[in-house]
Amino acid sequence: MQGHRQRLKERFAQHGLDGFHDYEVLELLLLYVIPRKDVKPIAKRLFTQFSTLAGVFDAHVEELQNIEGLGKESALYLKLLKAAHTSYLSADLADKPLLSSPEVVKNWLRLKLQGQSIEYFGALFTDQQNRCISSEILFEGTIDRAVVYPRSLIKRALELDAKGMIVFHNHPGGTAVASEQDIQLTRQLMEACSVLDIKLLDHFLLAGKEVLSFQEQGWWPT
């Protein structure tokens, strides 16, 4: 068993994660939190239950703890890995012109909102050069709705002296289409922003594993 653990570590040291099966990636991670134990069966049980790496990292701590061989400490460790990656991408957003870095924005949103069971609404606030100065969740709701108050959103933009913003929300049910209410809210925000010379740059929708731009999808109000 010890030899197998060491071989996994050496494979990663030499080649990164190239050639690793998803369950082997998880097995490698568990080596560092569960010593002196064969963690391959635990990794495979996790994949049987949650299907993908994303499914594992999106699972709640309580769900992870239900997996045989995985205690609270190991479950929290897996959640910590996702939280650390989200923080890494948040730092990567800072001072970047967001309109020229859409994939960075999309990756951050996937980590921030994918797997959430309720709807969230937030914004990335930008300066005159469209560089991110703050990324915030501003409203949260139920499984199918978050009540958004445009006045509160504009107030926060003014507090930050933001010159622009990208708003975002998720559909926990996975429906990858903007609703009429989503489009109407976007229109209201555009009108409110224009009065104060703030640019509404885009609206992103996260549904399942997809992050969709209102601008790109033709949902942008005219």
C-alpha positions in Angstrom: 0.0 0.0 0.0 2.8 2.4 0.9 4.5 1.8 -2.4 1.3 2.6 -4.3 0.8 5.9 -2.3 4.4 6.9 -3.1 4.0 6.0 -6.8 1.0 8.3 -7.1 2.9 11.1 -5.5 5.9 10.6 -7.9 3.6 10.5 -10.9 2.2 13.9 -9.9 5.7 15.3 -9.2 6.9 14.3 -12.6 3.9 14.9 -14.9 1.3 16.8 -12.9 -2.2 15.3 -13.3 -1.7 14.3 -16.9 -2.9 10.7 -17.3 -4.7 10.6 -14.0 -8.2 9.2 -13.9 -10.6 11.4 -11.9 -10.8 8.9 -9.1 -7.0 8.9 -8.9 -6.9 12.7 -8.5 -9.3 12.3 -5.6 -7.2 9.4 -4.3 -4.1 11.5 -4.4 -5.8 14.3 -2.5 -7.0 11.9 0.2 -3.5 10.6 0.7 -2.5 13.8 2.4 -5.4 13.8 4.9 -5.9 10.0 5.6 -2.5 8.4 6.5 -1.6 4.7 6.6 -4.8 3.6 4.9 -5.8 2.5 1.4 -7.9 5.4 0.1 -8.7 4.1 -3.3 -11.9 2.4 -2.1 -13.0 5.7 -0.5 -12.2 7.6 -3.7 -14.3 5.2 -5.8 -17.2 5.3 -3.3 -17.1 9.1 -3.6 -17.3 8.8 -7.4 -20.1 6.2 -7.3 -22.1 8.6 -5.1 -21.3 12.0 -6.8 -20.3 10.9 -10.4 -17.7 13.6 -11.0 -14.9 15.6 -9.3 -17.2 18.7 -9.4 -20.0 16.6 -7.8 -17.6 15.7 -5.0 -16.4 19.2 -4.3 -20.0 20.6 -4.6 -21.4 18.1 -2.1 -22.2 19.3 1.4 -20.0 18.3 4.3 -22.8 16.1 5.8 -23.2 14.3 2.5 -19.4 13.6 2.3 -19.4 12.3 5.8 -21.9 9.7 4.9 -19.3 8.0 2.7 -17.8 5.0 4.4 -14.2 5.8 5.5 -14.5 9.6 5.2 -14.7 11.4 8.5 -15.5 15.0 9.2 -11.9 16.2 9.0 -11.5 14.7 5.5 -14.8 16.1 4.4 -13.8 19.6 5.5 -10.5 19.1 3.7 -12.3 18.6 0.4 -14.4 21.7 1.0 -11.3 23.6 1.9 -9.7 22.7 -1.5 -12.7 24.2 -3.4 -12.7 27.3 -1.2 -9.0 27.8 -1.7 -9.4 27.5 -5.5 -12.3 30.0 -5.4 -10.1 32.4 -3.4 -7.3 31.9 -6.0 -9.6 32.8 -8.8 -11.0 35.8 -6.9 -7.4 37.1 -6.6 -6.9 36.5 -10.3 -10.0 38.7 -11.0 -8.5 41.7 -9.3 -7.2 44.4 -11.5 -8.0 42.6 -14.7 -10.1 44.1 -17.5 -13.1 41.8 -17.2 -14.3 42.3 -20.7 -11.1 40.8 -22.0 -11.0 38.0 -19.4 -14.4 36.3 -19.8 -13.0 32.8 -19.1 -11.6 34.0 -15.8 -15.0 35.3 -14.9 -16.8 32.2 -15.9 -14.4 29.9 -14.0 -14.8 32.0 -10.9 -18.6 31.8 -11.2 -18.5 28.1 -11.7 -16.6 27.6 -8.5 -18.6 30.2 -6.6 -22.1 29.1 -7.5 -22.0 25.6 -9.1 -23.8 23.1 -6.9 -25.6 25.7 -4.8 -29.2 24.7 -3.9 -30.6 28.2 -3.7 -30.5 31.2 -6.0 -27.9 33.9 -5.5 -27.5 37.2 -7.2 -24.3 39.2 -7.2 -22.0 41.6 -9.0 -18.5 42.2 -10.1 -17.8 45.9 -9.8 -15.3 47.6 -12.0 -13.3 50.8 -12.4 -13.1 53.0 -15.5 -10.8 50.5 -17.3 -13.3 47.6 -16.5 -10.9 46.2 -13.9 -12.5 44.3 -11.1 -12.5 46.2 -7.7 -14.9 44.0 -5.8 -16.8 40.7 -6.3 -19.9 40.2 -4.1 -22.9 38.1 -3.5 -25.7 40.7 -2.7 -28.9 38.7 -2.5 -29.9 35.2 -1.8 -33.3 33.5 -2.1 -35.0 30.1 -2.5 -34.5 27.3 -4.9 -36.1 29.2 -7.7 -36.0 32.9 -6.9 -33.9 35.6 -5.3 -35.5 39.0 -4.7 -33.2 41.6 -6.2 -33.4 45.3 -5.2 -31.9 47.5 -7.9 -31.6 50.4 -5.5 -29.4 48.4 -3.1 -27.2 47.3 -6.0 -26.8 50.8 -7.2 -26.1 52.0 -3.7 -23.3 49.5 -3.4 -21.8 50.6 -6.7 -21.8 54.2 -5.6 -20.1 53.2 -2.3 -17.3 51.6 -4.2 -17.1 54.5 -6.7 -17.6 51.8 -9.4 -17.8 52.9 -13.1 -19.2 49.6 -14.3 -20.5 46.2 -13.2 -21.2 42.7 -14.4 -24.2 41.1 -12.6 -24.7 37.4 -12.2 -27.1 34.8 -10.8 -27.7 31.1 -10.8 -30.5 28.7 -11.6 -30.2 25.9 -9.1 -32.6 23.8 -11.2 -30.2 23.9 -14.1 -32.5 25.7 -16.6 -30.0 27.3 -19.0 -32.4 29.9 -20.3 -32.9 33.5 -19.0 -36.5 34.0 -17.8 -38.6 37.0 -18.8 -38.1 38.2 -15.2 -34.3 38.0 -15.7 -34.4 40.0 -18.8 -36.7 42.6 -17.3 -34.5 43.0 -14.3 -31.5 43.5 -16.6 -33.4 46.2 -18.4 -34.3 47.9 -15.1 -30.6 47.8 -14.0 -29.5 49.2 -17.3 -31.9 52.2 -16.9 -30.8 52.8 -13.3 -27.2 52.6 -14.1 -27.4 54.9 -17.1 -28.8 57.7 -15.0 -25.7 57.6 -12.8 -23.2 57.1 -15.7 -22.4 53.5 -14.6 -22.1 50.9 -17.3 -23.9 47.6 -17.0 -21.4 45.4 -18.9 -23.1 42.0 -18.9 -25.3 39.6 -17.0 -24.1 36.0 -16.5 -26.3 33.1 -15.8 -24.9 29.9 -14.2 -27.1 26.8 -14.9 -25.6 23.4 -14.1 -22.0 23.5 -15.4 -22.8 26.3 -18.0 -22.1 30.0 -17.5 -24.0 31.9 -20.1 -23.6 35.6 -21.1 -26.7 37.6 -21.8 -24.8 39.5 -24.4 -23.6 36.4 -26.2 -26.9 34.6 -26.0 -28.9 37.4 -27.4 -30.8 38.0 -24.2 -29.5 41.6 -23.8 -32.4 44.1 -23.6 -32.7 46.5 -26.5 
